[in-house]
Amino acid sequence: MPKLKTNSAAKKRFTFTGTGKIKRKHAFKRHILTKKSTKQKRNLTYAGIVSPADEQKIKMLLR
């Protein structure tokens, strides 16, 4: 059976941490930033962790 390809979109969006968790970026940081508070924009800068409910789906895409 042939090897399965990694999903290219997921490959560009997610990375694994050293402990095996999956890092992701926050949404809502691209445009229309004038109406968002400085605090909100600052907190969107930092990477988030994928929730355990979605972790299995993303691992399937990154296999």
N, CA, C and O of each residue as an XYZ file, in Angstrom:
252
protein
N       0.844     -1.185      0.000
C       0.000      0.000      0.000
C       0.889      1.249      0.000
O       1.909      1.261      0.689
N       0.533      2.306     -0.757
C       1.396      3.490     -0.814
C       1.340      4.295      0.480
O       0.413      4.181      1.282
N       2.362      5.104      0.640
C       2.409      5.976      1.815
C       1.325      7.044      1.698
O       0.979      7.466      0.595
N       0.795      7.477      2.833
C      -0.209      8.533      2.845
C       0.486      9.886      2.882
O       1.509     10.058      3.546
N      -0.082     10.835      2.163
C       0.514     12.161      2.127
C       0.039     12.990      3.320
O      -1.101     12.863      3.767
N       0.935     13.841      3.826
C       0.588     14.804      4.857
C      -0.266     15.897      4.235
O      -0.002     16.318      3.109
N      -1.276     16.359      4.943
C      -2.132     17.437      4.463
C      -1.323     18.737      4.446
O      -0.837     19.179      5.488
N      -1.178     19.346      3.271
C      -0.316     20.518      3.113
C      -0.819     21.730      3.886
O      -0.018     22.498      4.419
N      -2.128     21.911      3.952
C      -2.683     23.052      4.678
C      -2.392     22.924      6.170
O      -2.029     23.904      6.819
N      -2.549     21.722      6.713
C      -2.288     21.495      8.138
C      -0.808     21.629      8.442
O      -0.431     22.130      9.502
N       0.028     21.186      7.524
C       1.479     21.253      7.694
C       1.944     22.693      7.877
O       2.882     22.959      8.629
N       1.273     23.636      7.176
C       1.642     25.045      7.244
C       1.100     25.729      8.499
O       1.623     26.767      8.906
N       0.063     25.165      9.116
C      -0.626     25.847     10.212
C      -0.284     25.350     11.609
O      -0.437     26.090     12.581
N       0.174     24.112     11.724
C       0.387     23.520     13.045
C       1.815     23.021     13.195
O       2.433     22.564     12.234
N       2.335     23.117     14.436
C       3.643     22.550     14.762
C       3.533     21.811     16.087
O       2.689     22.135     16.922
N       4.384     20.827     16.271
C       4.399     20.071     17.518
C       5.360     20.713     18.515
O       6.418     21.216     18.136
N       4.983     20.692     19.793
C       5.882     21.140     20.844
C       6.771     19.954     21.244
O       6.585     18.840     20.755
N       7.712     20.198     22.115
C       8.608     19.139     22.565
C       7.894     18.041     23.330
O       8.344     16.896     23.337
N       6.780     18.381     23.978
C       6.039     17.395     24.768
C       4.937     16.708     23.962
O       4.201     15.882     24.502
N       4.815     17.043     22.662
C       3.843     16.369     21.814
C       2.519     17.088     21.649
O       1.634     16.592     20.951
N       2.361     18.254     22.278
C       1.143     19.033     22.065
C       1.241     19.733     20.713
O       2.321     19.817     20.129
N       0.115     20.233     20.221
C       0.096     20.880     18.908
C      -0.131     22.377     19.094
O      -1.106     22.798     19.717
N       0.794     23.179     18.540
C       0.695     24.630     18.613
C      -0.082     25.143     17.413
O      -0.036     24.560     16.330
N      -0.813     26.265     17.626
C      -1.572     26.893     16.548
C      -1.514     28.402     16.727
O      -1.173     28.894     17.802
N      -1.845     29.128     15.682
C      -1.925     30.587     15.764
C      -3.369     30.993     16.023
O      -4.299     30.227     15.767
N      -3.543     32.208     16.534
C      -4.880     32.729     16.782
C      -5.447     33.369     15.517
O      -4.705     33.874     14.675
N      -6.755     33.339     15.402
C      -7.450     34.025     14.306
C      -7.670     35.494     14.693
O      -7.377     35.887     15.822
N      -8.178     36.291     13.774
C      -8.577     37.694     13.997
C      -7.387     38.640     14.200
O      -7.526     39.642     14.900
N      -6.238     38.354     13.616
C      -5.080     39.246     13.765
C      -4.594     39.737     12.406
O      -3.466     40.221     12.312
N      -5.402     39.631     11.349
C      -4.950     39.977     10.000
C      -5.310     41.408      9.594
O      -4.453     42.148      9.113
N      -6.558     41.797      9.784
C      -6.995     43.120      9.318
C      -8.135     43.600     10.216
O      -8.594     42.869     11.093
N      -8.580     44.821      9.991
C      -9.573     45.504     10.845
C      -9.075     45.507     12.289
O      -9.782     45.101     13.211
N      -7.850     45.971     12.458
C      -7.238     45.965     13.791
C      -7.481     47.263     14.557
O      -7.200     47.329     15.754
N      -7.995     48.288     13.895
C      -8.165     49.581     14.559
C      -9.228     49.537     15.643
O      -9.124     50.246     16.645
N     -10.257     48.704     15.450
C     -11.338     48.646     16.448
C     -11.049     47.671     17.580
O     -11.815     47.603     18.542
N      -9.961     46.915     17.486
C      -9.608     45.965     18.537
C      -8.670     46.632     19.523
O      -7.824     47.441     19.143
N      -8.825     46.291     20.783
C      -8.006     46.915     21.817
C      -6.573     46.405     21.736
O      -6.307     45.342     21.176
N      -5.667     47.174     22.298
C      -4.254     46.787     22.317
C      -4.063     45.480     23.064
O      -3.260     44.637     22.663
N      -4.804     45.317     24.151
C      -4.713     44.089     24.944
C      -5.142     42.871     24.127
O      -4.501     41.821     24.176
N      -6.227     43.024     23.379
C      -6.720     41.918     22.562
C      -5.706     41.550     21.484
O      -5.434     40.372     21.254
N      -5.145     42.573     20.820
C      -4.166     42.316     19.765
C      -2.903     41.674     20.329
O      -2.320     40.789     19.703
N      -2.491     42.108     21.485
C      -1.288     41.548     22.122
C      -1.510     40.078     22.476
O      -0.628     39.248     22.260
N      -2.681     39.757     23.017
C      -2.961     38.374     23.407
C      -3.133     37.453     22.199
O      -2.907     36.248     22.311
N      -3.525     37.991     21.058
C      -3.641     37.194     19.845
C      -2.279     36.892     19.218
O      -2.165     36.008     18.369
N      -1.249     37.627     19.641
C       0.096     37.432     19.094
C       0.661     36.075     19.472
O       1.300     35.417     18.652
N       0.430     35.650     20.708
C       1.053     34.437     21.213
C       0.347     33.192     20.682
O      -0.857     33.204     20.428
N       1.115     32.129     20.521
C       0.568     30.870     20.006
C      -0.339     30.227     21.038
O      -0.145     30.389     22.242
N      -1.336     29.493     20.549
C      -2.233     28.746     21.422
C      -1.964     27.264     21.278
O      -1.174     26.843     20.433
N      -2.622     26.480     22.101
C      -2.512     25.021     22.051
C      -3.849     24.475     21.553
O      -4.908     24.946     21.966
N      -3.798     23.497     20.680
C      -5.013     22.869     20.150
C      -5.717     22.127     21.277
O      -5.068     21.471     22.092
N      -7.047     22.228     21.327
C      -7.812     21.574     22.381
C      -7.758     20.057     22.226
O      -7.626     19.563     21.106
N      -7.857     19.315     23.313
C      -7.816     17.848     23.231
C      -8.894     17.255     22.329
O      -8.694     16.191     21.744
N     -10.047     17.942     22.211
C     -11.128     17.446     21.359
C     -10.726     17.433     19.887
O     -11.156     16.554     19.141
N      -9.914     18.385     19.461
C      -9.513     18.492     18.052
C      -8.156     17.862     17.764
O      -7.775     17.715     16.603
N      -7.430     17.490     18.806
C      -6.059     17.009     18.651
C      -5.970     15.779     17.747
O      -5.081     15.697     16.899
N      -6.879     14.830     17.921
C      -6.824     13.580     17.151
C      -7.044     13.839     15.661
O      -6.390     13.220     14.821
N      -7.969     14.758     15.326
C      -8.234     15.083     13.928
C      -7.003     15.689     13.252
O      -6.680     15.357     12.111
N      -6.321     16.584     13.976
C      -5.158     17.255     13.405
C      -3.990     16.291     13.278
O      -3.226     16.370     12.316
N      -3.841     15.385     14.231
C      -2.780     14.381     14.132
C      -2.991     13.475     12.922
O      -2.023     13.024     12.309
N      -4.252     13.205     12.575
C      -4.539     12.410     11.384
C      -4.101     13.152     10.119
O      -3.603     12.536      9.177
N      -4.286     14.473     10.098
C      -3.877     15.265      8.940
C      -2.363     15.357      8.828
O      -1.831     15.461      7.723
N      -1.663     15.320      9.960
C      -0.208     15.457      9.987
C       0.533     14.132      9.968
O       1.754     14.120     10.119
N      -0.163     13.018      9.788
C       0.479     11.710      9.859
C       1.511     11.492      8.768
O       2.131     10.430      8.708
